[in-house]
Amino acid sequence: MKFPLVLSLTIALLATVFALQNLQPADVRIGPYLFTGPLALVLLLTLAMGVLVGYLANVPRRLRARKRIHQLEAEAKKPTPGGVMGGEPSPADLDRPIGGDG
């Protein structure tokens, strides 16, 4: 497994254990609204919101990377003049002796 995945799962597990040990009621105020619920739920929702924000912050970079990959793949499929680096060899290349000047 990759280290970031193991670290993330460890932090999530510790946060869940911590939340489940804190079941007393908690009040959350958002503007004029008041929400009351178990502290465990408030903590888990806060953790989930943080994960969501982190994921959404990463989306533009991933989209740019995916676009760049598609550009490079399309570029790699294009034949090049003279048959160098990929494409089909030109007829002039087929007539030349291998390893000789001419």
Rosetta constraint file for C-alpha pairs under 8 A:
AtomPair CA 1 CA 5 HARMONIC 6.97 0.50
AtomPair CA 1 CA 6 HARMONIC 6.90 0.50
AtomPair CA 2 CA 6 HARMONIC 6.48 0.50
AtomPair CA 3 CA 7 HARMONIC 6.07 0.50
AtomPair CA 4 CA 8 HARMONIC 6.01 0.50
AtomPair CA 5 CA 9 HARMONIC 6.13 0.50
AtomPair CA 6 CA 10 HARMONIC 6.11 0.50
AtomPair CA 7 CA 11 HARMONIC 6.20 0.50
AtomPair CA 8 CA 12 HARMONIC 6.11 0.50
AtomPair CA 9 CA 13 HARMONIC 6.06 0.50
AtomPair CA 10 CA 14 HARMONIC 6.19 0.50
AtomPair CA 11 CA 15 HARMONIC 6.05 0.50
AtomPair CA 12 CA 16 HARMONIC 6.12 0.50
AtomPair CA 13 CA 17 HARMONIC 6.25 0.50
AtomPair CA 14 CA 18 HARMONIC 6.09 0.50
AtomPair CA 15 CA 19 HARMONIC 6.01 0.50
AtomPair CA 15 CA 44 HARMONIC 7.61 0.50
AtomPair CA 15 CA 47 HARMONIC 7.98 0.50
AtomPair CA 16 CA 20 HARMONIC 6.13 0.50
AtomPair CA 16 CA 44 HARMONIC 7.02 0.50
AtomPair CA 17 CA 21 HARMONIC 6.40 0.50
AtomPair CA 18 CA 22 HARMONIC 6.69 0.50
AtomPair CA 18 CA 40 HARMONIC 7.90 0.50
AtomPair CA 19 CA 23 HARMONIC 7.30 0.50
AtomPair CA 19 CA 39 HARMONIC 6.96 0.50
AtomPair CA 19 CA 40 HARMONIC 4.17 0.50
AtomPair CA 19 CA 41 HARMONIC 7.39 0.50
AtomPair CA 19 CA 43 HARMONIC 6.10 0.50
AtomPair CA 19 CA 44 HARMONIC 6.84 0.50
AtomPair CA 20 CA 40 HARMONIC 5.49 0.50
AtomPair CA 21 CA 40 HARMONIC 7.51 0.50
AtomPair CA 22 CA 38 HARMONIC 7.80 0.50
AtomPair CA 22 CA 39 HARMONIC 5.83 0.50
AtomPair CA 22 CA 40 HARMONIC 5.60 0.50
AtomPair CA 23 CA 38 HARMONIC 5.24 0.50
AtomPair CA 23 CA 39 HARMONIC 5.38 0.50
AtomPair CA 23 CA 40 HARMONIC 5.48 0.50
AtomPair CA 24 CA 38 HARMONIC 5.53 0.50
AtomPair CA 24 CA 39 HARMONIC 5.69 0.50
AtomPair CA 24 CA 40 HARMONIC 7.91 0.50
AtomPair CA 25 CA 36 HARMONIC 6.66 0.50
AtomPair CA 25 CA 37 HARMONIC 5.34 0.50
AtomPair CA 25 CA 38 HARMONIC 4.34 0.50
AtomPair CA 25 CA 39 HARMONIC 5.56 0.50
AtomPair CA 26 CA 36 HARMONIC 5.62 0.50
AtomPair CA 26 CA 37 HARMONIC 5.50 0.50
AtomPair CA 26 CA 38 HARMONIC 5.67 0.50
AtomPair CA 26 CA 39 HARMONIC 5.07 0.50
AtomPair CA 26 CA 42 HARMONIC 7.39 0.50
AtomPair CA 27 CA 34 HARMONIC 6.70 0.50
AtomPair CA 27 CA 35 HARMONIC 5.65 0.50
AtomPair CA 27 CA 36 HARMONIC 4.49 0.50
AtomPair CA 27 CA 37 HARMONIC 6.68 0.50
AtomPair CA 28 CA 34 HARMONIC 5.74 0.50
AtomPair CA 28 CA 35 HARMONIC 5.08 0.50
AtomPair CA 28 CA 36 HARMONIC 6.29 0.50
AtomPair CA 29 CA 33 HARMONIC 5.67 0.50
AtomPair CA 29 CA 34 HARMONIC 4.58 0.50
AtomPair CA 29 CA 35 HARMONIC 6.33 0.50
AtomPair CA 30 CA 34 HARMONIC 6.51 0.50
AtomPair CA 37 CA 41 HARMONIC 6.71 0.50
AtomPair CA 37 CA 42 HARMONIC 6.88 0.50
AtomPair CA 38 CA 42 HARMONIC 6.52 0.50
AtomPair CA 39 CA 43 HARMONIC 6.09 0.50
AtomPair CA 40 CA 44 HARMONIC 6.13 0.50
AtomPair CA 41 CA 45 HARMONIC 5.98 0.50
AtomPair CA 42 CA 46 HARMONIC 6.10 0.50
AtomPair CA 43 CA 47 HARMONIC 6.17 0.50
AtomPair CA 44 CA 48 HARMONIC 6.11 0.50
AtomPair CA 45 CA 49 HARMONIC 6.08 0.50
AtomPair CA 46 CA 50 HARMONIC 6.23 0.50
AtomPair CA 47 CA 51 HARMONIC 6.30 0.50
AtomPair CA 48 CA 52 HARMONIC 6.16 0.50
AtomPair CA 49 CA 53 HARMONIC 6.11 0.50
AtomPair CA 50 CA 54 HARMONIC 6.12 0.50
AtomPair CA 51 CA 55 HARMONIC 6.14 0.50
AtomPair CA 52 CA 56 HARMONIC 6.09 0.50
AtomPair CA 53 CA 57 HARMONIC 6.04 0.50
AtomPair CA 54 CA 58 HARMONIC 6.40 0.50
AtomPair CA 55 CA 59 HARMONIC 6.45 0.50
AtomPair CA 56 CA 60 HARMONIC 7.90 0.50
AtomPair CA 58 CA 62 HARMONIC 6.42 0.50
AtomPair CA 59 CA 63 HARMONIC 6.14 0.50
AtomPair CA 60 CA 64 HARMONIC 6.20 0.50
AtomPair CA 61 CA 65 HARMONIC 6.15 0.50
AtomPair CA 62 CA 66 HARMONIC 6.10 0.50
AtomPair CA 63 CA 67 HARMONIC 6.13 0.50
AtomPair CA 64 CA 68 HARMONIC 6.14 0.50
AtomPair CA 65 CA 69 HARMONIC 6.14 0.50
AtomPair CA 66 CA 70 HARMONIC 6.33 0.50
AtomPair CA 67 CA 71 HARMONIC 6.27 0.50
AtomPair CA 68 CA 72 HARMONIC 6.16 0.50
AtomPair CA 69 CA 73 HARMONIC 6.09 0.50
AtomPair CA 70 CA 74 HARMONIC 6.10 0.50
AtomPair CA 71 CA 75 HARMONIC 6.10 0.50
AtomPair CA 72 CA 76 HARMONIC 6.03 0.50
AtomPair CA 73 CA 77 HARMONIC 6.40 0.50
AtomPair CA 74 CA 78 HARMONIC 6.65 0.50
AtomPair CA 76 CA 86 HARMONIC 7.53 0.50
AtomPair CA 77 CA 86 HARMONIC 7.64 0.50
AtomPair CA 77 CA 87 HARMONIC 7.75 0.50
AtomPair CA 78 CA 87 HARMONIC 6.99 0.50
AtomPair CA 79 CA 83 HARMONIC 7.04 0.50
AtomPair CA 79 CA 86 HARMONIC 6.49 0.50
AtomPair CA 79 CA 87 HARMONIC 4.04 0.50
AtomPair CA 79 CA 88 HARMONIC 6.78 0.50
AtomPair CA 80 CA 84 HARMONIC 6.10 0.50
AtomPair CA 80 CA 85 HARMONIC 7.10 0.50
AtomPair CA 80 CA 86 HARMONIC 7.03 0.50
AtomPair CA 80 CA 87 HARMONIC 5.52 0.50
AtomPair CA 81 CA 87 HARMONIC 7.78 0.50
AtomPair CA 81 CA 90 HARMONIC 7.68 0.50
AtomPair CA 82 CA 88 HARMONIC 7.91 0.50
AtomPair CA 82 CA 89 HARMONIC 5.94 0.50
AtomPair CA 82 CA 90 HARMONIC 5.38 0.50
AtomPair CA 82 CA 93 HARMONIC 7.14 0.50
AtomPair CA 83 CA 87 HARMONIC 4.81 0.50
AtomPair CA 83 CA 88 HARMONIC 4.97 0.50
AtomPair CA 83 CA 89 HARMONIC 4.02 0.50
AtomPair CA 83 CA 90 HARMONIC 5.94 0.50
AtomPair CA 83 CA 93 HARMONIC 7.95 0.50
AtomPair CA 84 CA 89 HARMONIC 7.43 0.50
AtomPair CA 89 CA 93 HARMONIC 6.02 0.50
AtomPair CA 89 CA 94 HARMONIC 6.89 0.50
AtomPair CA 90 CA 94 HARMONIC 6.67 0.50
AtomPair CA 91 CA 95 HARMONIC 6.65 0.50
AtomPair CA 92 CA 96 HARMONIC 6.73 0.50
AtomPair CA 96 CA 100 HARMONIC 7.73 0.50
AtomPair CA 96 CA 102 HARMONIC 6.17 0.50
AtomPair CA 97 CA 101 HARMONIC 7.78 0.50
AtomPair CA 97 CA 102 HARMONIC 6.64 0.50
